């Protein structure tokens, strides 16, 4: 039995996403990669639907928080 697998395109894109996330947030890429969960699909390792939904939700939360910080900063600039 051959236990050799390759990464699906979706998994490769997620690794790129995690690298970009690490650069934007100043977090260690290793910590981000540890969150990666792959599922076997034939001879490929891919992202599960659940992991994909969790990642999208996490990015949406980060984006919402970033927007809050910008708004708070803008309100602070308007105080005389």
C-alpha distance (Angstrom), angle and dihedral (degrees) to the residues before:
residue distance angle dihedral
X1 . . .
X2 3.81 . .
X3 3.81 113.3 .
X4 3.79 95.2 -173.4
X5 3.79 117.8 125.0
X6 3.79 136.4 178.1
X7 3.77 128.4 -151.0
X8 3.78 118.3 -102.6
X9 3.79 118.7 -126.7
X10 3.81 87.9 -107.3
X11 3.81 91.0 55.9
X12 3.81 91.5 48.7
X13 3.81 91.0 50.3
X14 3.81 89.4 50.5
X15 3.81 90.6 53.5
X16 3.81 88.4 53.1
X17 3.83 89.1 48.2
X18 3.80 90.3 51.8
X19 3.80 91.5 49.6
X20 3.80 90.9 50.7
X21 3.80 90.4 46.9
X22 3.80 90.6 52.0
X23 3.80 91.0 50.8
X24 3.81 93.4 47.9
X25 3.79 95.9 45.9
X26 3.79 98.5 35.2
X27 3.78 91.3 -122.6
X28 3.78 125.9 141.5
X29 3.81 112.5 -92.6
X30 3.81 88.3 -139.0
X31 3.80 90.5 62.5
X32 3.79 90.4 49.0
X33 3.79 93.0 48.2
X34 3.80 89.9 51.9
X35 3.80 88.0 64.7
X36 3.81 91.1 58.3
X37 3.79 113.2 111.5
X38 3.78 118.7 -170.3
X39 3.78 130.7 -167.8
X40 3.77 127.1 -155.8
X41 3.80 115.6 -112.5
X42 3.78 106.5 176.2
X43 3.79 106.6 -60.7
X44 3.80 93.2 -17.7
X45 3.77 132.9 84.7
X46 3.77 111.6 -139.6
X47 3.79 142.2 167.8
X48 3.78 116.2 -86.7
X49 3.80 118.8 -128.1
X50 3.81 89.6 -115.8
X51 3.81 92.7 52.7
X52 3.78 90.7 46.8
X53 3.81 91.7 51.8
X54 3.82 91.4 46.9
X55 3.80 91.9 50.5
X56 3.80 93.1 48.4
X57 3.82 90.3 49.1
X58 3.81 91.8 48.9
X59 3.80 92.0 51.1
X60 3.82 90.0 47.8
X61 3.82 89.5 53.1
X62 3.81 90.9 49.8
X63 3.80 90.7 49.0
X64 3.82 91.6 49.3
X65 3.80 91.1 50.0
X66 3.81 91.4 48.0
X67 3.81 89.4 52.5
X68 3.82 90.2 49.8
X69 3.80 90.6 52.5
X70 3.80 91.4 49.9
X71 3.81 91.4 49.4
X72 3.82 91.8 47.7
X73 3.79 89.6 49.5
X74 3.80 92.1 49.9
X75 3.81 91.3 49.3
X76 3.80 90.1 50.6
X77 3.81 89.9 53.0
X78 3.82 90.7 55.0
X79 3.80 94.7 55.9
X80 3.82 111.7 105.0
